[in-house]
C-alpha cells in the first residue's frame, strides 16, 4: 500500500520552519497509530515543532 505522505519529508519541512498542512498533520497522526511512523520519527517531529513552532 502506498502512503499519501512521507514522514521524513514532513519532519524535514518542519525542521526547515515550514508550516504543515492539515492533511500532513492528519496523515502523520494516523500513520503513527497504524505503526507506519516509528516512535523516533514522531519524536523528531515533535522536537522540530517545539523548536520551530
PDB file of N, CA, C and O in Angstrom:
ATOM      1  N   UNK A   1       0.842  -1.187   0.000  1.00  0.00           N
ATOM      2  CA  UNK A   1       0.000   0.000   0.000  1.00  0.00           C
ATOM      3  C   UNK A   1       0.884   1.245   0.000  1.00  0.00           C
ATOM      4  O   UNK A   1       1.817   1.359   0.795  1.00  0.00           O
ATOM      5  N   UNK A   2       0.585   2.147  -0.876  1.00  0.00           N
ATOM      6  CA  UNK A   2       1.341   3.393  -0.978  1.00  0.00           C
ATOM      7  C   UNK A   2       0.777   4.425  -0.006  1.00  0.00           C
ATOM      8  O   UNK A   2      -0.438   4.568   0.132  1.00  0.00           O
ATOM      9  N   UNK A   3       1.666   5.130   0.654  1.00  0.00           N
ATOM     10  CA  UNK A   3       1.258   6.154   1.621  1.00  0.00           C
ATOM     11  C   UNK A   3       1.137   7.508   0.928  1.00  0.00           C
ATOM     12  O   UNK A   3       1.844   7.784  -0.041  1.00  0.00           O
ATOM     13  N   UNK A   4       0.236   8.348   1.433  1.00  0.00           N
ATOM     14  CA  UNK A   4      -0.011   9.666   0.846  1.00  0.00           C
ATOM     15  C   UNK A   4       1.163  10.615   1.059  1.00  0.00           C
ATOM     16  O   UNK A   4       1.438  11.466   0.212  1.00  0.00           O
ATOM     17  N   UNK A   5       1.848  10.473   2.177  1.00  0.00           N
ATOM     18  CA  UNK A   5       2.962  11.350   2.523  1.00  0.00           C
ATOM     19  C   UNK A   5       4.137  10.498   2.988  1.00  0.00           C
ATOM     20  O   UNK A   5       4.021   9.282   3.147  1.00  0.00           O
ATOM     21  N   UNK A   6       5.257  11.156   3.200  1.00  0.00           N
ATOM     22  CA  UNK A   6       6.449  10.505   3.721  1.00  0.00           C
ATOM     23  C   UNK A   6       6.822  11.197   5.030  1.00  0.00           C
ATOM     24  O   UNK A   6       6.945  12.422   5.068  1.00  0.00           O
ATOM     25  N   UNK A   7       7.001  10.435   6.089  1.00  0.00           N
ATOM     26  CA  UNK A   7       7.299  11.010   7.402  1.00  0.00           C
ATOM     27  C   UNK A   7       8.564  11.853   7.378  1.00  0.00           C
ATOM     28  O   UNK A   7       8.609  12.917   7.995  1.00  0.00           O
ATOM     29  N   UNK A   8       9.587  11.393   6.677  1.00  0.00           N
ATOM     30  CA  UNK A   8      10.855  12.136   6.633  1.00  0.00           C
ATOM     31  C   UNK A   8      10.656  13.497   5.973  1.00  0.00           C
ATOM     32  O   UNK A   8      11.224  14.491   6.426  1.00  0.00           O
ATOM     33  N   UNK A   9       9.864  13.553   4.917  1.00  0.00           N
ATOM     34  CA  UNK A   9       9.599  14.833   4.250  1.00  0.00           C
ATOM     35  C   UNK A   9       8.848  15.788   5.170  1.00  0.00           C
ATOM     36  O   UNK A   9       9.123  16.988   5.170  1.00  0.00           O
ATOM     37  N   UNK A  10       7.915  15.276   5.947  1.00  0.00           N
ATOM     38  CA  UNK A  10       7.164  16.118   6.885  1.00  0.00           C
ATOM     39  C   UNK A  10       8.088  16.632   7.983  1.00  0.00           C
ATOM     40  O   UNK A  10       8.043  17.813   8.331  1.00  0.00           O
ATOM     41  N   UNK A  11       8.917  15.762   8.526  1.00  0.00           N
ATOM     42  CA  UNK A  11       9.872  16.167   9.570  1.00  0.00           C
ATOM     43  C   UNK A  11      10.832  17.218   9.020  1.00  0.00           C
ATOM     44  O   UNK A  11      11.110  18.218   9.684  1.00  0.00           O
ATOM     45  N   UNK A  12      11.335  16.995   7.819  1.00  0.00           N
ATOM     46  CA  UNK A  12      12.264  17.942   7.199  1.00  0.00           C
ATOM     47  C   UNK A  12      11.599  19.291   6.962  1.00  0.00           C
ATOM     48  O   UNK A  12      12.210  20.335   7.188  1.00  0.00           O
ATOM     49  N   UNK A  13      10.354  19.273   6.509  1.00  0.00           N
ATOM     50  CA  UNK A  13       9.630  20.527   6.278  1.00  0.00           C
ATOM     51  C   UNK A  13       9.509  21.319   7.573  1.00  0.00           C
ATOM     52  O   UNK A  13       9.728  22.530   7.586  1.00  0.00           O
ATOM     53  N   UNK A  14       9.163  20.644   8.653  1.00  0.00           N
ATOM     54  CA  UNK A  14       9.018  21.347   9.935  1.00  0.00           C
ATOM     55  C   UNK A  14      10.371  21.800  10.452  1.00  0.00           C
ATOM     56  O   UNK A  14      10.480  22.892  11.008  1.00  0.00           O
ATOM     57  N   UNK A  15      11.396  20.992  10.282  1.00  0.00           N
ATOM     58  CA  UNK A  15      12.749  21.379  10.679  1.00  0.00           C
ATOM     59  C   UNK A  15      13.177  22.658   9.967  1.00  0.00           C
ATOM     60  O   UNK A  15      13.866  23.504  10.537  1.00  0.00           O
ATOM     61  N   UNK A  16      12.752  22.783   8.703  1.00  0.00           N
ATOM     62  CA  UNK A  16      13.094  23.954   7.895  1.00  0.00           C
ATOM     63  C   UNK A  16      12.117  25.114   8.101  1.00  0.00           C
ATOM     64  O   UNK A  16      12.099  26.068   7.323  1.00  0.00           O
ATOM     65  N   UNK A  17      11.304  25.019   9.159  1.00  0.00           N
ATOM     66  CA  UNK A  17      10.383  26.075   9.593  1.00  0.00           C
ATOM     67  C   UNK A  17       9.228  26.328   8.630  1.00  0.00           C
ATOM     68  O   UNK A  17       8.698  27.437   8.569  1.00  0.00           O
ATOM     69  N   UNK A  18       8.839  25.299   7.877  1.00  0.00           N
ATOM     70  CA  UNK A  18       7.667  25.402   7.009  1.00  0.00           C
ATOM     71  C   UNK A  18       6.417  25.032   7.795  1.00  0.00           C
ATOM     72  O   UNK A  18       6.476  24.257   8.751  1.00  0.00           O
ATOM     73  N   UNK A  19       5.293  25.591   7.384  1.00  0.00           N
ATOM     74  CA  UNK A  19       4.018  25.266   8.019  1.00  0.00           C
ATOM     75  C   UNK A  19       3.502  23.947   7.445  1.00  0.00           C
ATOM     76  O   UNK A  19       3.564  23.719   6.237  1.00  0.00           O
ATOM     77  N   UNK A  20       2.997  23.089   8.319  1.00  0.00           N
ATOM     78  CA  UNK A  20       2.427  21.821   7.876  1.00  0.00           C
ATOM     79  C   UNK A  20       0.950  22.008   7.572  1.00  0.00           C
ATOM     80  O   UNK A  20       0.253  22.756   8.258  1.00  0.00           O
ATOM     81  N   UNK A  21       0.481  21.322   6.539  1.00  0.00           N
ATOM     82  CA  UNK A  21      -0.935  21.387   6.187  1.00  0.00           C
ATOM     83  C   UNK A  21      -1.738  20.491   7.127  1.00  0.00           C
ATOM     84  O   UNK A  21      -1.191  19.611   7.791  1.00  0.00           O
ATOM     85  N   UNK A  22      -3.028  20.732   7.168  1.00  0.00           N
ATOM     86  CA  UNK A  22      -3.909  19.875   7.967  1.00  0.00           C
ATOM     87  C   UNK A  22      -3.814  18.423   7.506  1.00  0.00           C
ATOM     88  O   UNK A  22      -3.842  17.505   8.326  1.00  0.00           O
ATOM     89  N   UNK A  23      -3.701  18.216   6.192  1.00  0.00           N
ATOM     90  CA  UNK A  23      -3.596  16.851   5.662  1.00  0.00           C
ATOM     91  C   UNK A  23      -2.321  16.156   6.124  1.00  0.00           C
ATOM     92  O   UNK A  23      -2.338  14.967   6.441  1.00  0.00           O
ATOM     93  N   UNK A  24      -1.215  16.898   6.162  1.00  0.00           N
ATOM     94  CA  UNK A  24       0.044  16.314   6.632  1.00  0.00           C
ATOM     95  C   UNK A  24      -0.059  15.925   8.103  1.00  0.00           C
ATOM     96  O   UNK A  24       0.385  14.846   8.498  1.00  0.00           O
ATOM     97  N   UNK A  25      -0.642  16.798   8.906  1.00  0.00           N
ATOM     98  CA  UNK A  25      -0.787  16.518  10.339  1.00  0.00           C
ATOM     99  C   UNK A  25      -1.705  15.324  10.555  1.00  0.00           C
ATOM    100  O   UNK A  25      -1.387  14.421  11.329  1.00  0.00           O
ATOM    101  N   UNK A  26      -2.846  15.323   9.867  1.00  0.00           N
ATOM    102  CA  UNK A  26      -3.779  14.196   9.991  1.00  0.00           C
ATOM    103  C   UNK A  26      -3.113  12.889   9.578  1.00  0.00           C
ATOM    104  O   UNK A  26      -3.282  11.863  10.237  1.00  0.00           O
ATOM    105  N   UNK A  27      -2.350  12.932   8.477  1.00  0.00           N
ATOM    106  CA  UNK A  27      -1.714  11.716   7.991  1.00  0.00           C
ATOM    107  C   UNK A  27      -0.697  11.186   8.994  1.00  0.00           C
ATOM    108  O   UNK A  27      -0.680   9.989   9.280  1.00  0.00           O
ATOM    109  N   UNK A  28       0.154  12.063   9.534  1.00  0.00           N
ATOM    110  CA  UNK A  28       1.228  11.563  10.406  1.00  0.00           C
ATOM    111  C   UNK A  28       0.662  10.995  11.704  1.00  0.00           C
ATOM    112  O   UNK A  28       1.196  10.019  12.231  1.00  0.00           O
ATOM    113  N   UNK A  29      -0.405  11.585  12.226  1.00  0.00           N
ATOM    114  CA  UNK A  29      -1.040  11.040  13.432  1.00  0.00           C
ATOM    115  C   UNK A  29      -1.651   9.673  13.117  1.00  0.00           C
ATOM    116  O   UNK A  29      -1.486   8.720  13.879  1.00  0.00           O
ATOM    117  N   UNK A  30      -2.353   9.589  11.992  1.00  0.00           N
ATOM    118  CA  UNK A  30      -2.962   8.320  11.593  1.00  0.00           C
ATOM    119  C   UNK A  30      -1.895   7.262  11.316  1.00  0.00           C
ATOM    120  O   UNK A  30      -2.025   6.115  11.744  1.00  0.00           O
ATOM    121  N   UNK A  31      -0.844   7.650  10.603  1.00  0.00           N
ATOM    122  CA  UNK A  31       0.224   6.703  10.277  1.00  0.00           C
ATOM    123  C   UNK A  31       0.933   6.217  11.538  1.00  0.00           C
ATOM    124  O   UNK A  31       1.327   5.054  11.619  1.00  0.00           O
ATOM    125  N   UNK A  32       1.097   7.093  12.509  1.00  0.00           N
ATOM    126  CA  UNK A  32       1.722   6.688  13.775  1.00  0.00           C
ATOM    127  C   UNK A  32       0.854   5.654  14.492  1.00  0.00           C
ATOM    128  O   UNK A  32       1.364   4.656  15.001  1.00  0.00           O
ATOM    129  N   UNK A  33      -0.447   5.893  14.530  1.00  0.00           N
ATOM    130  CA  UNK A  33      -1.332   4.950  15.225  1.00  0.00           C
ATOM    131  C   UNK A  33      -1.431   3.615  14.488  1.00  0.00           C
ATOM    132  O   UNK A  33      -1.759   2.596  15.095  1.00  0.00           O
ATOM    133  N   UNK A  34      -1.149   3.615  13.184  1.00  0.00           N
ATOM    134  CA  UNK A  34      -1.138   2.368  12.406  1.00  0.00           C
ATOM    135  C   UNK A  34       0.217   1.678  12.440  1.00  0.00           C
ATOM    136  O   UNK A  34       0.360   0.573  11.916  1.00  0.00           O
ATOM    137  N   UNK A  35       1.213   2.312  13.049  1.00  0.00           N
ATOM    138  CA  UNK A  35       2.536   1.709  13.134  1.00  0.00           C
ATOM    139  C   UNK A  35       3.422   1.961  11.928  1.00  0.00           C
ATOM    140  O   UNK A  35       4.488   1.358  11.810  1.00  0.00           O
ATOM    141  N   UNK A  36       2.997   2.847  11.027  1.00  0.00           N
ATOM    142  CA  UNK A  36       3.785   3.167   9.836  1.00  0.00           C
ATOM    143  C   UNK A  36       4.920   4.121  10.187  1.00  0.00           C
ATOM    144  O   UNK A  36       6.011   4.031   9.623  1.00  0.00           O
ATOM    145  N   UNK A  37       4.664   5.032  11.116  1.00  0.00           N
ATOM    146  CA  UNK A  37       5.658   6.006  11.573  1.00  0.00           C
ATOM    147  C   UNK A  37       6.225   5.511  12.901  1.00  0.00           C
ATOM    148  O   UNK A  37       5.476   5.189  13.824  1.00  0.00           O
ATOM    149  N   UNK A  38       7.542   5.452  12.989  1.00  0.00           N
ATOM    150  CA  UNK A  38       8.215   4.960  14.196  1.00  0.00           C
ATOM    151  C   UNK A  38       8.167   5.992  15.319  1.00  0.00           C
ATOM    152  O   UNK A  38       8.005   7.188  15.079  1.00  0.00           O
ATOM    153  N   UNK A  39       8.311   5.504  16.549  1.00  0.00           N
ATOM    154  CA  UNK A  39       8.356   6.395  17.717  1.00  0.00           C
ATOM    155  C   UNK A  39       9.413   7.480  17.537  1.00  0.00           C
ATOM    156  O   UNK A  39       9.184   8.646  17.861  1.00  0.00           O
ATOM    157  N   UNK A  40      10.561   7.086  17.024  1.00  0.00           N
ATOM    158  CA  UNK A  40      11.667   8.034  16.851  1.00  0.00           C
ATOM    159  C   UNK A  40      11.330   9.120  15.838  1.00  0.00           C
ATOM    160  O   UNK A  40      11.740  10.270  15.998  1.00  0.00           O
ATOM    161  N   UNK A  41      10.589   8.761  14.801  1.00  0.00           N
ATOM    162  CA  UNK A  41      10.196   9.754  13.802  1.00  0.00           C
ATOM    163  C   UNK A  41       9.203  10.753  14.387  1.00  0.00           C
ATOM    164  O   UNK A  41       9.327  11.956  14.157  1.00  0.00           O
ATOM    165  N   UNK A  42       8.230  10.270  15.134  1.00  0.00           N
ATOM    166  CA  UNK A  42       7.275  11.195  15.741  1.00  0.00           C
ATOM    167  C   UNK A  42       7.975  12.070  16.767  1.00  0.00           C
ATOM    168  O   UNK A  42       7.659  13.253  16.889  1.00  0.00           O
ATOM    169  N   UNK A  43       8.917  11.507  17.503  1.00  0.00           N
ATOM    170  CA  UNK A  43       9.689  12.298  18.469  1.00  0.00           C
ATOM    171  C   UNK A  43      10.471  13.400  17.767  1.00  0.00           C
ATOM    172  O   UNK A  43      10.533  14.526  18.261  1.00  0.00           O
ATOM    173  N   UNK A  44      11.066  13.090  16.627  1.00  0.00           N
ATOM    174  CA  UNK A  44      11.810  14.094  15.862  1.00  0.00           C
ATOM    175  C   UNK A  44      10.882  15.203  15.380  1.00  0.00           C
ATOM    176  O   UNK A  44      11.251  16.378  15.406  1.00  0.00           O
ATOM    177  N   UNK A  45       9.683  14.836  14.941  1.00  0.00           N
ATOM    178  CA  UNK A  45       8.716  15.849  14.508  1.00  0.00           C
ATOM    179  C   UNK A  45       8.306  16.733  15.671  1.00  0.00           C
ATOM    180  O   UNK A  45       8.253  17.955  15.531  1.00  0.00           O
ATOM    181  N   UNK A  46       8.018  16.136  16.815  1.00  0.00           N
ATOM    182  CA  UNK A  46       7.616  16.919  17.986  1.00  0.00           C
ATOM    183  C   UNK A  46       8.730  17.850  18.443  1.00  0.00           C
ATOM    184  O   UNK A  46       8.455  18.969  18.876  1.00  0.00           O
ATOM    185  N   UNK A  47       9.983  17.411  18.354  1.00  0.00           N
ATOM    186  CA  UNK A  47      11.102  18.277  18.704  1.00  0.00           C
ATOM    187  C   UNK A  47      11.193  19.450  17.726  1.00  0.00           C
ATOM    188  O   UNK A  47      11.441  20.584  18.138  1.00  0.00           O
ATOM    189  N   UNK A  48      10.995  19.182  16.431  1.00  0.00           N
ATOM    190  CA  UNK A  48      11.027  20.253  15.432  1.00  0.00           C
ATOM    191  C   UNK A  48       9.898  21.250  15.669  1.00  0.00           C
ATOM    192  O   UNK A  48      10.086  22.454  15.495  1.00  0.00           O
ATOM    193  N   UNK A  49       8.724  20.751  16.066  1.00  0.00           N
ATOM    194  CA  UNK A  49       7.600  21.645  16.373  1.00  0.00           C
ATOM    195  C   UNK A  49       7.930  22.494  17.592  1.00  0.00           C
ATOM    196  O   UNK A  49       7.665  23.696  17.599  1.00  0.00           O
ATOM    197  N   UNK A  50       8.501  21.886  18.613  1.00  0.00           N
ATOM    198  CA  UNK A  50       8.868  22.625  19.821  1.00  0.00           C
ATOM    199  C   UNK A  50       9.886  23.721  19.509  1.00  0.00           C
ATOM    200  O   UNK A  50       9.763  24.844  19.999  1.00  0.00           O
ATOM    201  N   UNK A  51      10.882  23.399  18.701  1.00  0.00           N
ATOM    202  CA  UNK A  51      11.953  24.347  18.411  1.00  0.00           C
ATOM    203  C   UNK A  51      11.559  25.415  17.391  1.00  0.00           C
ATOM    204  O   UNK A  51      12.046  26.544  17.455  1.00  0.00           O
ATOM    205  N   UNK A  52      10.681  25.064  16.455  1.00  0.00           N
ATOM    206  CA  UNK A  52      10.384  25.966  15.340  1.00  0.00           C
ATOM    207  C   UNK A  52       8.944  26.461  15.286  1.00  0.00           C
ATOM    208  O   UNK A  52       8.582  27.234  14.399  1.00  0.00           O
ATOM    209  N   UNK A  53       8.136  26.023  16.222  1.00  0.00           N
ATOM    210  CA  UNK A  53       6.738  26.474  16.242  1.00  0.00           C
ATOM    211  C   UNK A  53       5.873  25.737  15.275  1.00  0.00           C
ATOM    212  O   UNK A  53       4.677  26.011  15.184  1.00  0.00           O
TER     213      UNK A  53
END
